[in-house]
């Protein structure tokens, strides 16, 4: 599948059809069809394409600087940006030359709109005669100086990646988390970095990111010693995705609207066949899972996300579980726009956009049916489809 994708993209490039090649990669990335290695390869391909003259997509200039090698992360970042229909012009610096790179003339020519800073552990955990407190304070002071320089020299936004401990070292898991241990220093420094970050910046909590994936899969010690790039192929792709989330949040703001299907999404089964009390909710494994999903959606609503419903159902049937099933977590009052009919869901999305007076590019569509998801992807590419 992926070999055919790259072969087709190369053919399109040879024919001068760069727009079609970009669309090919964008659609594959949106569908989650590329693994970590393919994402890195796709990013290299995308970065090498000449932008078509008639391409009116947003272009965002990003500078990535690190105390480790960042080229694999940069390539994945370019691919993730295209998945959201944004062309990223990314430049990365040389290994562990953050200050020197910020002073370069070609960086000024790039005029970065966002600067991504990726730290590493060689000074924080490098030992020597300095105390743990001195090392933490020194690293914090360095990054504060970099933030000031970025603001004064480029008026750019900052995405600051945090520190992480890869393994506990000779102190072991028990002692490394105590004061003076590597894990403790990392946590202390990350807390200080987050508190000190200037307003309008974004912090990537690296221990949370790597912990979700598992540090044994996220990092690759051999890669670090060969290339000074500490992340595995999977780790580079995941980190790039979280960096892109930060860039996107600073540039366009968060998504605002979550559009939910109902049958086999908010509850189990088809309400028109099972009735409002027959759908799967409550005291079963599946029922508890659906209730947990509803609770998650409600928490999003309480934090500012607009919840909507788009379901192919009779309107009366679709509303009955909200009104009469005591196991429901979501209530009708939680839903800003409730669309229940037999029309295509892309029509419902357009009507919701008009009703809410919000751009459809701020919508996220969640549906268990792959046919519905594909229809929305094709008809409304600006909508994020889960």
N, C-alpha and C positions, 0 to 999 in steps of 0.2 A: 504493500500500500504506500509506504513512505518513499520507497525507491521510485515508484511511478510518479509520485508528487514532485520529487526533485527533478526527475527526467523531464516531466512536462513543463516545469518552471524554467529549466534551462532552454528548452525549445522556444518557449514564449519570449525569453530574453533575446535569443538569437534573432527572432523575428521582429524585435523592437516593440513587443507588446508587454511593456513593463507593468502597465495598469492591470492587465489580466493576470500576470504572475503574482503581483501583490494581492489581488483578490483571492487567488488560489491559496496562498499561505494564510491570509486572514481567516478564510472560512475553515481551514483545517485546524488552526489554532483555537478558534472559537468552539469547535466541536470536541476539543481535547484529544485529537487524533495523534498528536506528536508526543513522544516520550522525551525525557530530559536531553538525551543526545541529539535527537532530531530538532528540538527547540534551539539548541545552541547552533546547530548547523543552519537552521532556517534563519536565525538572526544574522549570521555571517552573509548569507545569500541576500537577505533583504537590504542590509547595509551597503552591499555592493551594487545595488540597482540604482540607476539614474532615475531621479524622480520625474515622472511624466509632466510635461508642460501644462497639461490641462487638469492636473491633480489638485483639487482644492481642499484636500484634507489638512487638518491642523498639523503643524510641524512644531515639535518642542525640542529645544536644545538642552542637552544634559551633559554635565561633566562628572565623571566618576573618578574619585581619588581614593587610594587605599594604602594601608600599611602592609598589604599583601597584593598579590597579582589579581587583577579584576577582569581580565579579558573574557573569560568564559561567562562570568556574570553579565557583562556588558552585552554579549551576543544574545543571551536569553532575554535580557531586558528589552532589546529592540524587538524581539519576537512578541513578547507580551504586550508591548505598546501597540503593535499592528493588530493584535487580536481585539483591541478596543478601538480600532480604526484611527489611531494616532501614529504618525510617522515620527520616530525619534531620531534626532541627529545626536549621536553619542560619541564623546571623546573620553578616553580613559588615560590616566597618567602612568608613569613608570612606577615600578615597585618601590614602595616606601619613600616617595618623594613628594609628599602632600604639599608642603610649603613651597618647594621649588617649582612644582607644577603650577601652583596658583599665580606665581610671578612670571610665568612664561608669556611671551608676546602672542603666540598662537592661541593660547587660552583666551586672551583678551579679544582676539579676532572672532573666536567662537561666540563670545557674549552669552555664556550659559544662562539659561533661565532657572535651572535647578542644578545644585551641586550635591552629589551623593558622596558621603564620607564613610569609608569602610575601615574600621580599626582592626588591629590584630594584637597578639599577646606578647610580642618579643620584648617589649620594654616593661610592660605591666608585670609579667611573670618571669622576667629574665634574671631575677636574683640580684646579686651584687650587694653592696653595703647599705643601700637605701632601705629604709623601713617600708612595710606595706603602705602605711599612711602617706609617706613621701611619694611613693610610686603612683598611688591613686590620685593624689593632688597634682602631680606633675602632668599626668595624662589629661586630667580635666582642664588644667590651665592651657595645655597645647590646643585642645579642640575649641576652647573659648576664643583663643587668638585666631584660629582658622575661621570661625563663624564671623568674627568682627571683620576680618579681611574680605571675606566673601560679600558681606553686606556693603562695605565701603567701595570695593573695587568693581563688583558686578551687579549689585542690587538684586542678587539671586536668592531664591528660596533654598533651604537646606533640608536634605533628608539625611539624618544621622543614624547610622547603623550602630547598635550597641555592641558590647563585648560579650564573649561567651567563654566558658571553660569547656574544653573538648573531652578531657578525662581528668580524674581527680589527682593524678600524679602520685608520687611516693607517699603523700600524706594519707591517701585513702579517702573513702567517702565520708567517714565520720569526721576526721580532723580538717579536711579541706574546706568544710562549710563553717568552721569556727573562725573567729577573728585572726587575721594573718594568713589564712589559707587561701588558695587560688579561687575557689568558688565564692568565698566571702568577699574577696577583693573585687571580683567581677560584679557581684550584686551591688556592692557599695558604690562602685564607679558608675554603673548604669543608673542608679537612683539619682546620683548627683548630676549626671549628664541630662537626664530627663528634666530635672528641676531647673537646670541652668539654660536650657535651650531657649533661644529667642522666640517670641511670639510669631506664629505663622510657619513654624518648622514642623517636621514630622520625625518621630522616633521609631525606628524598627527594633523591636525588642527581640534581639537575636536568640536569647535562651528560650523564649516562648516558641519562636519559629522552629529552632532545631529540636526542641523537646517534642513538638508535635510529630515531627518526622522520625525522630530517634537519632541521637548523636552518632551512633555507629554507622548510620546510612548517610547522614548529612555531611560528615567530614571524611576526608581521605588523607591520612598522614603521608602516604607515599607521594601523592600529588603535591603536598606542601613542600616536601624535601626536594622533589624534582623541579618544581616550577614556582614555589612560593605561593601557590594557590591552594588554600586549605580545604576547599569545598569539593565534595564529590560531584559527579555529573547531576545527580538528583538534587544535592544541596545547592549548587549554583542556580539551577532552574527555580527551585522554591524561593531562594533568597531574592532572585530577580523579580519573581512575582510579587513579593512583599514590598520590594523597592518601588516597583511600578505602582502598586496601590498607594504608596506615599506620594509619588510624583503626581498621580492622577488626582488624589485628594487635594493637593496644593493647587493644581491647575484648574480643575473643573468642579471640585467639591464632591461630596459623596453622592451616591445614588439616592433618590428620594422616595421612590414608589416601588412597593413589592406587590405584584399581581399574582394571586394564588388561584389555582384550580381547586376544586373541592373533592370530587370522587377519587379515592385512592391517593389523595394528596393531603387534604386536611383531615379526612377520616378514611377508614377502610371500607371498600365496597361502593356500590352504586345506590344512592339514596332513593332513586326512582323505583328500584326493584326491591330494596330491603326495608324501606321506610325509615323515618327519622330515629327510631329507637333500635333499629336493626343494624345500623352501620357500626363498624368496628371502632370502638373507643372504650377506654376504661380498663377493667381488671383482666386483661390478657396481655401477653408480650407485645403483640401488634398494636393493641389498643393503647397501651402505655406509650409506645413509640409515637403514635399519632398525637396523643395529648402533649407529649414533650415537644413535638414540632409546633403545635399550636402555642404553647407557652413561649417558645423561642420567638415566634412571629409577634406575639403580644409584647414581648420585651423590646423588640425592634420598634413597634408602634409607640411604646412609652418613651423611647429615646428619640422620637421625631420622625420615623419612617411612616409614610402613608400606606395603609393596607387597602387593597382592592381585591375584588373577586371577579374572575372571568370563568364561567362554567357553562358548558352545554347541557342544560337541564331545564325543566319547567321551573318557572320562578317560584311557585309555591313549594314544590318539592325541595328546592335548593335552600330555602329559608327555614324549613321546618326543624332541622337539627339545632340550629341556633336558638330557636324559640322553645323547643320542647325536650331536648336531650340534656339531662343534667350533667353528663360527662364532658360536655363541650367546655373548653377553656376560652375560646374566642366568642365574643358576643357580636350581635349585629351592629352595636354602637362602635365596635372597633373597626368596622369596614367603612371606608369613605365613599367608595363607589361599588355597587353590587350589580354586576351584569350577569343575568341568567337568561339565556335564550339559545337559539340554534344557529345563530349567525357566526361567521368566521371570527376567531378570537382577535385577529389583527384589527378588525373593525371595532371591537370592544376597546382595544388599546388606544386607537385613535380618538374614540369618544371620551375615554378617561382623560387623555391628554388635554382635550378641549375643556372638559368640565373642570379639571383641577387647575387649568392654566399653567401646566408644567410641561417642559419639553419632553418628548418621548424618549430622548436619549438618557433621561434620568430614571427610566423604568427598568425593573428586573422582573423577568417572567419565570414562574415556577410551576411546572406541570409534569405529571407522571407520564404523559402520552408522548412518545417520540415523534409521532406525526405532527402533533400540535407544535412541539418545540421547533421542528424543522420548518414548518410553515411560517412561524414568526421569524426565525433566522433569515429565511429567504425574503419575506415581504418587508420586514422591519429590521434591517441589519444594525440599526443604532440601538436596539433594545438588547440588554444583557440577558441571555438565556441560560439558566442554571442547567 
